[in-house]
């Protein structure tokens, strides 16, 4: 099953569509709740972190930074950030009663993941250059698939998402 342009813009699930229509005020509220939750976790773990809140593309963004890269090393791990993001989303949903599409960045983890995804797309394009008719990428989150679709489009190729749930993945083809 592939995403239509409308599904990519609004999300395939009713919860995602509802979250996409959240007002700026609601998204700011999500950011505030998330920041309170994350401050509590950082305090418990005795980790210093500066929180920055933003609203972009219909999502609340929360960044946790520290001038000392080592201070956030464990929290910025590629396996830890999605789990921490999900816990934060649940905390927001519990207080608001609304599904949250909040994005969490810890110590630049999103930029690091963006670079990894760009390299993944470059390797897939190399397979296409070697004669493959398509290149499938591993399953990933909806946010990461969105990043993949954007990277692929920038490189002049096309991509579609297939599968359901945790098996949903992206396939890249020449235009």
C-alpha positions, -999 to +999 in steps of 0.1 A: +000+000+000+015+034-010+010+068+005-010+093-015+000+129-015-029+136+009-018+109+033+018+122+033+005+157+041-020+147+067-010+113+080-027+080+073-044+075+106-073+095+121-051+104+151-024+118+128-050+138+108-064+152+140-030+161+152-022+178+119-051+202+124-039+212+159-038+249+164-006+268+171-018+273+207-024+236+212+010+228+198+026+254+221+007+237+250+021+203+239+056+218+239+051+232+274+038+199+288+067+180+271+092+205+285+078+200+320+080+162+316+115+162+302+127+186+329+114+161+355+133+133+338+165+153+335+162+162+372+157+126+382+187+115+362+207+146+374+215+157+339+218+193+329+200+203+298+186+234+281+152+230+265+141+249+234+105+248+222+093+255+187+063+248+164+071+238+128+051+222+101+022+214+124+043+198+151+057+208+184+095+204+185+114+201+217+152+202+218+174+193+247+210+207+245+240+210+267+274+226+259+290+194+272+284+167+246+291+140+271+263+151+294+236+140+269+255+111+253+232+084+266+200+103+260+210+112+224+217+075+214+197+066+182+178+039+201+171+061+231+157+092+214+126+075+198+118+058+231+121+090+250+101+108+224+073+082+227+073+085+265+070+123+261+042+120+236+023+097+260+028+123+288+014+150+265-015+129+254-024+120+290-027+157+299-043+170+267-064+140+256-051+145+221-027+124+200+006+142+197+031+142+168+057+159+189+093+157+177+122+154+202+158+163+195+184+155+221+219+169+216+215+172+179+203+137+174+179+147+146+207+163+125+228+132+131+199+109+120+193+132+089+229+126+079+225+088+084+193+088+063+211+108+035+238+082+034+212+054+033+195+071+003+229+076-014+236+038-010+201+030-024+208+053-054+241+035-060+221+003-062+198+019-088+229+031-107+242-005-108+210-015-125+184-023-098+149-013-107+141-002-072+158-001-038+140-009-006+150+007+027+145-008+061+113-001+081+114+032+100+091+057+118+067+079+099+089+109+107+120+092+092+100+080+062+090+117+056+126+127+058+135+099+033+107+111+009+121+147+011+157+136+005+147+113-024+127+142-040+156+165-037+178+140-056+152+138-084+139+103-077+105+090-064+096+071-033+066+053-019+059+038+015+047+002+017+036-021+045+018-016+078+027-006+113+063-013+123+070-030+090+063+002+070+092+009+047+102+031+017+110+020-018+130+043-041+128+043-079+139+065-108+114+091-118 
